[in-house]
Structures are given as structure tokens and as C-alpha cells.
Amino acid sequence: MGRMPTPRPRPDALAAFTAAKGFMPPHEGLALYSAAADAATRLPGLPLLEVGTYCGRSTILLAAAAREAGTVAVTVDHHRGSEEQQPGWEYHDPTLVDPEVGRMDTLPAFRRTLHAAGLEEHVIAVVGRSPQVAAVWGKPLGLVFVDGGHTDEHATNDYEGWVPHLAEGGLLVIHDVFEDPADGGQAPWRIYRRALESGAFTEVSVTGSLHVLRRTGPGILPGR
């Protein structure tokens, strides 16, 4: 018996992803979609949650998977930009600065991205800081995608805040995981190692810097 084909987004979603402002390369995006489609199919009705929205490039893929499965994607971001997106840093985009307040504001660009993709009704956008939202969240999740701030403080807060909400069998997806410090920041690598060493997760796939882990047991999770 042959292997099942890897799920791929519909052409309209893939085109919207390609056109959207953001940093995720296509091969990692396809791996994210495949993980989201898998989680949404195996755990029907459970939301797919993303930490770190930026302008919505990866949100398109989660929403496209949610659309196919009849569930919803939730994306959490304060929309003021992460550390490396501030003025003077490598990933700063001056077109995303609100001229009235003089600060980053990616929310309007995100809304335009979803509108162009035709996916607004499949997304719940939560504007707020990840630890505060996680503290009041009360529903099991089928997938948690961690792609927010890359400092140890922010990555740890995202891991400790959202992993306890992940249903057994659900997927934890972590972006920008680099073992070698020369390739990128180490905070995502450290929470990835923490997840594996907890005994609660088994690695499913690695595509570039995108690691997918399945929650396979209770292990030692934050807050347990």
C-alpha cells in the first residue's frame, strides 16, 4: 500500500501565501500546512493556534487548513513588532510604522492579507500579548505554532503559556529552530529541546528550521 499524498493548500491559498509580506520560505510553509491539515483532520473541531502573526503570511496556511476541515485558526500578536523588527534592526520595515503614533503596527497589513486571501471568516485574530492571552484561554488546541518573539523570555513564555492547552495527539510546531548559533538565535532551539526532553513529545518532521512534534503523552509539561 502506497503512502498517502502530502496535503497541499488550494492554489488560491498558495498564491496568497506567496504574495503576502513575511519571512517564511515556501518549503517550510508547505510543511506547516501539512501539519495543520493533519492536526485538523485527526482532532476535528479543535482550533489551530499561531503565536506571532506579523502580516499574516503563515496565517493563510493555517486558515486554509482550517477551512478544509471545518475548524478555525486563531492567531495571537500584539502587532507592535518583535525586537528585530524595530527601527534600526535587520528586519525593520518602515512601511509598517503607524505615522500617527510612531510605532510598528502590522494589524492593518494583516487584515489586508486575510481579505486578499478570502480567509477572514476562518480566522480569529487576537490582539494582545501571548502570556496574557494564554492565561485566560480555556479550550484544547489541535496545533500550537510558535513563531513569536525570539528572545528567551518570549519563546519561554509562549512555550509555557500554550503547551498546556495542546490536546494529546496535537502538534507543536516551532519555527526558526537552529542548533548552530551561527545560523540564528537560540531561544527556539532551547524550547524545542525542552519539549523533547519533557517526555511529552515525539518529533514528526523537520523541514528547514520548522520542527513538528506530536504530543504523545503527559510527560512533564509547564504547570503540571
Buried (B, 14 or more C-beta within 10 A) or exposed (E): EEEEEEBEBEEEBBBBBEEBBBBBEEEBBBBBBBBBBBBBBBBEEBBBBBBBBBBBBBBBBBBBBBBBBEBBBBBBBBBBBBEEBBEEEEEBBEEBBBEEEEBBBBBEBBBBBBEBBBBEEBBBBBBEBBBBBBEEBEEBBBBBBBBBBBBBEBBBBBBBBBBBBBBEEBBBBBBBBBEEEEEBBBBBBBBBEBBBEBEBBEEBBEBBBBBBBBBEEEBEBEEE
